[in-house]
Amino acid sequence: MPLHMTKIAFGAKNYSDIRGWFDERRKREMKLTTRYLPKRHEEMVGGSLYWIFEHNIVGRSPIMGFEQTPEGRWWIVLEPKLIAVEPRPKRAHQGWRYLKPEDAPRDLPEGEDPGDILPGKLAGRLLKLGLI
């Protein structure tokens, strides 16, 4: 089973902003730049990059591969689609982090949208109490 990664949706003001990034690139590859190639990059091809917004994982994009840039950095090559997932609390972090398959949230059914997302701290507390 492929390994996944998480990344902050930096610059997004709402979930629609994130969806807009993908709508603009519907027919093209989507590439994100990172300074270093993940050590476990071979395990990640076929996995997904999970997007964090307001301390919640809200969507994912399949990882197609990794390519080196002419400047020596690395591109994370994504399939240009955003798949909505069941929102799950996740603390903010810099760069990216690995996410084990068993810790990944489930995809939402077709047509269902994450909608209004609970603030991350509140969702985390409710999750600890077993209420969500």
C-alpha positions in Angstrom: 0.0 0.0 0.0 1.5 3.4 -1.0 2.7 6.0 1.5 1.0 9.4 1.5 2.1 12.9 2.5 0.4 16.0 4.0 0.9 19.6 3.0 -0.6 22.9 4.1 -2.8 24.6 1.5 -0.9 27.8 1.9 -2.6 30.8 0.5 -6.1 29.3 0.4 -8.8 31.4 2.1 -11.4 28.7 1.9 -12.0 25.2 0.4 -13.2 26.7 -2.9 -9.7 28.3 -3.4 -8.1 24.9 -3.2 -10.7 23.5 -5.7 -10.0 26.5 -8.0 -6.2 25.6 -8.1 -7.2 22.3 -9.7 -10.0 23.6 -11.9 -7.4 25.9 -13.5 -5.1 23.0 -14.4 -7.7 20.4 -15.4 -5.8 19.2 -18.5 -2.2 19.8 -17.3 0.1 18.2 -14.7 0.2 19.9 -11.4 3.7 20.3 -9.9 4.6 21.5 -6.4 8.2 22.5 -5.6 10.1 21.1 -2.6 13.7 21.6 -1.6 14.5 17.9 -0.9 13.4 14.6 -2.4 11.6 12.6 0.2 13.7 9.6 1.3 10.7 7.3 0.9 9.6 8.8 -2.5 9.4 5.5 -4.3 6.8 4.3 -1.7 4.8 7.5 -2.4 4.2 7.1 -6.1 0.6 5.9 -6.3 -0.2 7.5 -2.9 -1.7 10.9 -2.4 -0.9 14.3 -1.1 -3.4 15.3 1.5 -4.2 19.0 1.8 -4.5 20.6 5.2 -6.7 23.7 5.5 -7.5 25.4 8.9 -6.0 22.5 10.9 -8.1 19.9 9.0 -7.2 17.4 6.2 -9.9 18.3 3.6 -8.8 16.8 0.3 -6.2 14.7 -1.6 -4.5 14.6 -4.9 -2.9 11.4 -6.3 1.0 11.5 -6.5 2.2 10.6 -10.0 5.9 10.9 -9.4 8.9 13.2 -8.6 11.1 15.1 -11.0 14.2 17.2 -10.5 14.0 20.8 -11.5 16.8 22.5 -13.5 17.7 24.4 -10.3 18.3 21.2 -8.3 15.0 21.3 -6.4 12.3 18.7 -6.8 8.8 18.7 -8.2 6.0 16.6 -6.7 4.0 15.7 -9.8 0.3 15.4 -9.0 -2.7 14.3 -11.0 -4.7 17.5 -11.5 -7.7 16.6 -9.4 -8.8 17.2 -5.9 -10.7 14.4 -4.2 -12.7 15.6 -1.1 -12.1 13.6 2.0 -13.9 13.4 5.4 -12.4 16.3 7.3 -9.9 15.2 10.0 -8.1 17.4 12.5 -4.4 17.8 11.7 -1.9 20.2 13.2 -0.2 22.7 10.9 3.4 22.1 9.9 6.0 23.4 7.5 6.8 21.6 4.3 5.3 18.1 4.0 5.0 15.1 6.3 4.4 11.4 5.7 1.0 9.9 6.3 0.5 6.2 6.8 -2.3 4.6 4.8 -4.1 3.5 8.0 -4.2 7.2 9.2 -5.6 8.6 6.0 -9.2 9.9 6.0 -11.8 8.2 3.8 -12.9 9.8 0.6 -16.3 11.5 0.6 -18.9 10.0 -1.8 -19.2 11.7 -5.3 -20.9 15.1 -5.1 -20.5 15.4 -1.3 -18.4 18.4 -0.3 -16.5 19.0 3.0 -18.7 22.1 3.4 -18.3 24.1 6.5 -15.3 22.7 8.4 -15.1 22.8 12.2 -12.1 24.7 13.5 -9.2 22.3 14.0 -8.8 22.7 17.7 -12.6 22.2 18.3 -12.6 19.1 15.9 -9.6 17.7 17.8 -11.3 18.0 21.1 -14.6 16.5 19.8 -12.6 13.6 18.3 -10.8 12.9 21.6 -14.3 12.8 23.2 -15.5 10.3 20.6 -18.1 12.8 19.3 -16.9 12.9 15.7 
